[in-house]
Amino acid sequence: MAEISQDEEIPPNMTLYINNLNEKIKIDQLKKSLHAVFSQFGKILDVLAFKTLKHKGQAWVIFEDVTSATNALGRMQGFPFYDKEMRIQYAKTKSDIIAKADGSFVPREKRKRHDEKGGKKRKEQLDPNQAAAGLNPSYAGAYGATPPLSQIPYLGARPIVPEAPAPPNNILFVQNLPHDATAMMLQMLFNQYPGLKDVRMVEAKPGIAFVEYENEMQSTVAMQALQGFKIQQNQMLITYAKK
């Protein structure tokens, strides 16, 4: 397993090499969890991890751009992931061999020509993803706010007024989760923000969960940061829970 060396100069690139990962986690679960945690920094092209003994405890996260990879490296270095602190560095050139073995490798020359040819279209596709991953106060569900009347659907001549949102408190109600989302996956996401006490899935109703913080201020910070965050293709909707 490669070790991170402070003296080793690896130029910034779109692929992050991560090691010191928990080897007991199944590969599919590991890849989904890494995607969930890192997609807040930008669009991810792929997450690579392998079952072979040589590659255990390691993974590669491939972003669409260097800026996203750089931001993720700085923010997630040492992040506790399944009870082990991640060690992250830019991938060496030879890590492309790993991508080729997985069948997802795109040569940089071809990728560059593709970007130049369809750059405008790619940018238009990327912007919504970037907006969803960060702060988005205008999002209809942000802060548990009621959407403006102009956004309320009409049934005939009378508007359907939504139920009043719960007042701010220390427990968040999270909706629109993938049905295979786990408490551990959500815990790693919400644990980035201080004060997390508990994550409770609702077994009878897949796709929803309750996330409890120590106080209202801490839950509000987490709501602001993760409102609209995408897990796989599902965009989370977060409101305050009713008590």
C-alpha angles and dihedrals in degrees: 000000000000118000126216111248122195089208094054112097112210115173116239112265141158097269125077121202112212127189140165088066122156105269093201094069115098114249096242092050091045093052093047092048093048090049091050094050098042101039090079087076098054146303114325118212095192147337115220126199130150138207095223117114091237092060100039115131091020137099141168123222113198116201126193092238140024094239092062092047092049093049091048092049093053096045100041102041106127093005110160105247117177090340096309129094112242119235111207136186137153111279119255118240090256090065086078085077088064090052091050090052088054091049095236100098117127115192111242092232092054091044091051093050090047091051092049092049097047101018096128093050092047091051091052090052093047100050097070090051092051091048091051093051098055140042112316111172091172091062109119094238098043115129087359088283124167112245117248117269090252088066097047111105118242126228104197108312097333124080120231103237111208121232113273112265121246116263118257113285141148097273124078126205110215120197140178095041121157110265090240093054113125135208089244091055092051092043091057091050098046095037088074086078120065124256103034110162107168146352117208123189119202105231094191091054114039114204099045135083143168120233117195126201130184093252145003095259092057094047090050092053091052092047092052093049099045102033107129093006112157123233105189101319097330119103111213119234112204127191135156113276121245115244 
